[in-house]
Amino acid sequence: MTIKHARSSAEDDLPAAPDPRHTSLAFRIRLLPMADRILLHLRTGRGMTCAEVSVVLGKTRGHVCRRVHVLDQRLRSPRAHLLAAMAAGAPTDLTRLEIEIAFARYIAAVSCRRICLALNISRPAMRKHLRRINRHLSDINAL
């Protein structure tokens, strides 16, 4: 069982070699859950204010502004760029399972409990994978 990301079946087969298009901000946005993609589209794509988006979505203005800020930080982080490069086929020591866990946890913000359930792995195994992922990302950032 795999974790479903907000991407079409054509995007499931990522290229073997790193491609700048697949490490771009647009590629990272396509990996977000649909609700977050809609929020970003209304806010940035349509140029709506947080107040206007809050009316459309039926949320408070504060909620919309906070979500946009959190999504912006998450998408522009060096971690997100590295993960997108790995998914696009950049050389890495991480397994495909670990890359999927990293995307679910750090890009889509899926809870550890849901990742464990979806991938049928134990919490200790999940923590082990996350430690390895974080160590790997820290080593790359140190270069």
VMD Tcl script that draws the C-alpha trace (Angstrom):
set ca {
  {0.00 0.00 0.00}
  {1.43 3.38 -0.91}
  {0.66 6.85 0.29}
  {-1.35 8.76 -2.27}
  {0.09 12.12 -3.22}
  {-1.78 14.73 -5.20}
  {-0.38 13.78 -8.60}
  {-1.73 12.16 -11.71}
  {-0.85 8.67 -12.87}
  {1.39 10.16 -15.56}
  {3.50 11.73 -12.83}
  {3.88 8.46 -10.91}
  {6.79 7.40 -13.10}
  {9.44 9.96 -12.34}
  {12.38 10.26 -14.75}
  {15.57 8.29 -14.13}
  {17.86 11.33 -14.36}
  {17.46 14.60 -12.46}
  {15.48 17.10 -14.46}
  {15.32 20.77 -13.40}
  {11.58 20.78 -14.12}
  {11.09 18.14 -11.42}
  {12.96 20.09 -8.75}
  {11.06 23.29 -9.41}
  {8.56 24.92 -7.11}
  {5.73 23.93 -9.46}
  {6.69 20.26 -9.16}
  {6.75 20.51 -5.36}
  {3.30 22.14 -5.38}
  {1.91 19.23 -7.42}
  {2.98 16.90 -4.60}
  {0.84 18.71 -2.03}
  {-2.60 17.51 -0.97}
  {-5.40 18.92 -3.13}
  {-6.76 21.20 -0.37}
  {-3.38 22.93 -0.07}
  {-3.05 23.22 -3.84}
  {-6.47 24.87 -4.07}
  {-5.56 27.29 -1.29}
  {-2.31 28.29 -3.01}
  {-4.05 28.59 -6.38}
  {-6.67 30.96 -5.00}
  {-4.13 33.02 -3.05}
  {-1.32 33.29 -5.58}
  {-2.73 32.12 -8.92}
  {-5.91 34.17 -8.73}
  {-4.36 36.97 -6.69}
  {-7.07 36.84 -4.03}
  {-6.48 38.28 -0.57}
  {-6.55 36.05 2.52}
  {-9.94 37.55 3.40}
  {-11.37 36.67 -0.03}
  {-9.95 33.13 0.10}
  {-11.37 32.64 3.59}
  {-14.86 33.50 2.32}
  {-14.54 31.09 -0.63}
  {-13.25 28.23 1.54}
  {-15.39 28.93 4.58}
  {-12.37 29.28 6.87}
  {-11.21 32.15 9.05}
  {-8.87 34.76 7.62}
  {-6.24 33.83 10.21}
  {-6.40 30.16 9.23}
  {-5.90 30.97 5.55}
  {-2.99 33.36 6.17}
  {-1.28 30.87 8.50}
  {-1.68 27.98 6.03}
  {-0.30 30.06 3.16}
  {2.69 31.06 5.30}
  {3.35 27.45 6.41}
  {3.03 26.12 2.86}
  {5.34 28.83 1.54}
  {7.99 27.97 4.14}
  {7.65 24.24 3.52}
  {7.87 24.53 -0.27}
  {10.82 26.90 -0.33}
  {12.91 25.06 2.26}
  {16.20 23.45 1.20}
  {14.75 20.15 2.46}
  {11.91 20.36 -0.08}
  {14.34 21.10 -2.91}
  {16.54 18.14 -1.97}
  {13.57 15.78 -1.72}
  {12.28 16.89 -5.11}
  {15.73 16.27 -6.62}
  {15.81 12.79 -5.08}
  {12.36 11.97 -6.43}
  {13.52 13.13 -9.85}
  {16.33 10.59 -9.77}
  {19.28 12.43 -8.23}
  {21.83 10.02 -6.73}
  {21.00 9.24 -3.11}
  {21.60 6.62 -0.45}
  {17.93 6.66 0.52}
  {15.63 3.85 -0.53}
  {12.48 4.52 -2.53}
  {10.47 3.79 0.66}
  {12.46 6.40 2.58}
  {11.96 8.99 -0.16}
  {8.21 8.27 -0.08}
  {8.21 8.62 3.72}
  {10.15 11.89 3.47}
  {7.71 13.33 0.93}
  {4.70 12.31 2.97}
  {6.15 13.68 6.19}
  {7.94 16.84 5.08}
  {6.08 17.97 1.96}
  {2.52 16.71 2.41}
  {2.69 16.91 6.25}
  {1.11 13.50 6.75}
  {1.22 12.32 10.36}
  {3.63 9.54 11.31}
  {0.68 7.41 12.42}
  {-0.97 7.65 9.00}
  {2.29 6.89 7.22}
  {2.75 3.78 9.38}
  {-0.77 2.63 8.59}
  {-0.49 3.31 4.86}
  {2.88 1.60 4.48}
  {2.18 -1.11 7.04}
  {5.32 -0.41 9.07}
  {5.80 -0.15 12.83}
  {6.38 3.11 14.71}
  {9.95 2.11 15.66}
  {10.71 1.31 12.01}
  {9.21 4.66 11.03}
  {11.38 6.51 13.55}
  {14.44 4.63 12.27}
  {13.67 5.67 8.68}
  {13.09 9.31 9.71}
  {16.40 9.42 11.61}
  {18.20 8.06 8.54}
  {16.40 10.57 6.27}
  {17.24 13.51 8.55}
  {20.88 12.40 8.86}
  {21.12 12.11 5.07}
  {19.55 15.54 4.48}
  {21.83 17.10 7.11}
  {24.89 15.59 5.45}
  {23.83 16.98 2.07}
  {23.13 20.44 3.54}
  {26.60 20.44 5.17}
  {28.30 20.06 1.77}
}
mol new
graphics top color blue
foreach p $ca { graphics top sphere $p radius 0.5 }
foreach p [lrange $ca 0 end-1] q [lrange $ca 1 end] { graphics top cylinder $p $q radius 0.2 }
display resetview
